[in-house]
Amino acid sequence: MTPAPPPAQVAVDAAPRALVGTVVAWFDEHARDLPWRAPDRTPWGVLVSEVMLQQTPVVRVEPAWRAWLARWPTPADLAAAPTADVLRAWDRLGYPRRALRLQECARVLVERHGSRVPDDEEALLALPGIGAYTAAAVRAFAFGRRAVVLDTNVRRVLARAVDGEALPAPTQTRAEVERARALVPADDATAARWAAASMELGALVCTARSPRCETCPLVSSCAWVAAGRPGDVHAHRRRTQAWHGTDRQVRGRVMALLRESPVPVPEPVLDEAWPATPQRARALAGLLADGLVVEVAAGDDAPPAYALPA
């Protein structure tokens, strides 16, 4: 007698079309009207949105994205911009190294691709700051291609609906990727639609902390709901990201002060952002090493001054 496959495999093999079709139908009715989904959005606009949306919510990204694309509508525009202007425009989106990588990406697009975003996965992965998820998302959302788009939201939807787990494991596994790949429809158009739909379901309904199961289109077939919504078996492996009092907060305060100043800021003035402590010195050293801040030469008796890179 042939042994039964594990539950996840049963769910994927038994009704993948039903699961995909249900979520896509829900998306057709409930999709948010986001500018990077508009018919006139460009591949460059999609790439910018994906970089901005990394660890930053849509409500903060949307106005920044609109302003960014109005100012730098093509990779060539961003490539030629002063880096200080780029960092100021990034403002408080967080993780400002993303802005530097995005400008580096724009320069490579100009040098190697004629200021156009390629649709080839290998070419996308060769761009600065572009990893597997972003490359897949650009292929799906900018070019309508079949790709395995597996962000935090999609991972959570599949963990619950297919695996019956509250949340996916902290680290993405090869088996998880292959399970997601098996669900992706064969044709480009439906695959791209599924990528957007599953991500939207995770963002709006199948959320991490307060899932709205009563409004979920998968509630009647969800393995997690059927199991009684068990707790997170991976909770002991997760690390929470603190903010207050951390080096990240100090870095953010220093960057905010430099963004607002039209001239280099002498080191004593940094006290306005954070007291002169070993922690501030450590955070400042990190900003210098990351290329987010430069030290500006001062007179022999003057304290060092700092500014955004030119």
N, C-alpha and C positions, 0 to 999 in steps of 0.2 A: 504493500500500500504506500502510495506516494505521500510523504509528510506534507502537512499544510504549510504554506509559506507564512512568514511573519506578518503581523497585522498591517504594517505599513505597506508591504508588497501587495497584500490582498486589496487594500484600498486603492492603490494606484492601478492595479491590473483590472479590477472589477468595473470601475466606472470613472475613468479619467475624463472622458468626454462630458459626462454629466456634471462633474465638479467644475470643469473649465467653463462649460456652457452656462452654468448657473451663475458663476461669478461674473462672467462677461455680460450676461443679461442684466445683472444688478448694476454693473458699471455703466451700461448704456443709459440707465435712468438716473444714477446718482453721482456721476463723475463731476468733480469740481471744474469750474471754468478757469483754468490756470493759463497764464500767457504763453508758457513754453509748450502748451498743447494746442495752441491756435494754429489754424491752417497756414498762416503766413510766417510761422516761426522757422528759423533757419537751423541747420545742424550746429552752427556755432552757438546760437542761443540755447539749444538743448544742452550742449556740452557745458556752457557756463552755469546753467541751472543745476546740473548734476553736481558740479564742484561746489556750488554754494549750498546745496541742500545736504551735504555731508555734515551730520551732527548739528544741523541748524533747522528750526521749524519753518514751514512754508510761510507763516504769517510775517516772519522777519525777512525772508528771502525775497518775496514778491516785489516789494518796493525797491529793494536794492538791485534786483535783476533788471527791472524796468529802467532804472537810472543808468545802470552799467551799459545796457545795450543801446540806450540813446546816446551815450557818450562814446562807446567803442563797439560799433555794430559789426565789425569784422575782426578777425585775428590780426590783420595788419594794423588796424587802429590801436589795439591794445599793445602790440609789440613795440610800437613807436612811442608809447606814452612814458612820461617820467615815472619811475617806480614809486616815488613819494606820492604822486597823484593816485596811483593804483591802490596803495595802502590806505590813503585817506578815503577813497571811495569804498573800500572794503568795510570801513568804519567798525561797527560792533558785531559783525557776523561771527566773529570768533575764529580761532585757529588761523591767524593771518598768514601763516606759511602757505596756505592754500592760494592766496592772492599771488604770491611770488611764483608758485608752481604754474598757476594759470597764465601768467605773463610769459614764463619760460615756454609753456606749451604753445602760446600764440606765436612766439618767435620761431619755434620749430615748424609750425604750420606754414609760416611765411617762407622759411628757407627750403623746406622739403616738399611742401604740398601746394605751393601757389596760393597760400592763404585760404585753403579750403580744408574742411574737416573730412578725413577719409572715412569710408564705410567698411574698410577691411579691418578685421579684428587684430591681426598682427601689427598693422600700421598704427592702430589706436593704442595698443599696449606699449608701443615704442615711444609714445609721447610722454613728456614729463608730468608726473602727478596722476597719470591715468592707470588705474588698476583694473582687475578683471571685472568688478561690478560696473564701474563707470564705462568701460569699453562696451560691455553688453548693453547697458542702458542707452548709450548713444546709438548703437546699431538698431535697437528696437524702436526708440522714440523719435530719433531723427530720420532714420531711413526705412523704418517699417520692416526690419529684418528679423528673422528667427534668432533668438538668443536666450540664454539662461540668465535672466535678470533676478538675482537673489540677494535682496537687501534685507535689513532687519525686519521690515514689515512682512515681506513674503515668507521669510523663514518662520515667523511666528504663525502665520496663517496655516502653513503646511504642517508645522509641528502639532498644532491643535487639530486641524481637520483630518489629517492623515495618520499622524503618530499617536494622537491622544495625549500629548504632553502639554503642560501649561505654557512652557517657553522652550525654545530650542537651546541646545548646549551653547555655552559661551563661545566656543571655537567652532567654526564651520568645518564639517567633515566632508571627505570625498563621497561617502555614501549619501550624505544629504544633497550634495550637488547632483549626483546621479539620479536620485529620487526626483529632484526638481526637473532635471532634464527629461525624464520619462513623461512628465506631465505636459511639457511644452508642445502645443499643437504642431503638426508637420508643416503647415503652410505659413508663409511669412506674415500675412495680414492678421490671421487669428492669433498667431504666436505673440505678435507685438501687442495686440489688444489684451491678451491674457496677462502679459507682463504688467501693463498699466493697471488692469483691473485688480489683480491680486495684491499689488502694492497699495492701491487705494483702499481696498477692503481692510488691510492691516492698519492703515493710517486712520481710518474713520470709524471702523466698527470693531475689528478684532485687535483692539489696542492692548498694550502690555498690562496696564494697571486696572483699567475699568472696562473690560470688553462688554459690548452691547449685544450680548448673545440673542436677546429677544428680537432684534432687528436684523440679524445676520441671515443671509440667504442660504447658508450652509448649516443652520442650526439643527435641522432634522437629520443630517448625515454626518455631523461633526463627531469624530471619535472622542474628543476631549469632553464634550457635553454628555455623550452617551456614557462615559466613564464616571460621571458625577463631578466633573471639573476638578480633578485632583490638583494638589499643590505642585510647586516647581521643584522637581527632583534635582535640579542643578543649582539650587539656591546657594548651597555651601561653596560653590565654585566661583560665584560672581563677586566682582569687586565694585563697590560703588565709587563714583568719581566725586570727590569733595571739591569745593570751590573756595569758600571763605577761608582766608588765611593761607592759601596754598601759593606755590610759585606761579601757577596759572593766573591767579588773581593779581599778583604783583605785576606780572608781565602785561596783563590787560590794562592796569592802571598806568603803567609807564607808556605803553603804546598810545593810550588815549591822550595823555599829556602831549606827546610828540606830534600826534595828528593835529592837535588844535593850535600848535605853535608855528608861526610862519618863519621863525628863525631857530637856530640851534639852541638847545636848552642846557645851561650850565648844570653841572652835577648837583650843586646845592639846591637848585630849583626842583630837582626830582623829589625833594621832600614833600612837595605838594601832592605827589602821587602816592608815595610810600616812604616811611622813615628810613634813614640811612642805617640799614641793618645788614648783617651777613646774607640774609635772605634776599634783600634787594640787590646786593652785589651779585649774588648767584643768578637771579633772574635777568639782570642786565647783561651778564656775561653770556647767558643763553641766547638772548635777543641778538647780541653782536655775532655770535657764532652762527646763528640761523640766517644772518643777512637782513634781518628786519630793522636793525638800528645800526648806524655808523657813528664812530667817534670823530668829532670835528676838531682839527688842530686849533689850539688857542695860544695866547701869549705865554711867555716863560713863567710868569707868576699867576696866570689864570687857571682856574680849575678846568678839567676837561668838560667838553660840551657834547651833546648827543642830538642826533637828528634822524629822520627817516632817510633811507638811501635815495640819492638823486635819481 
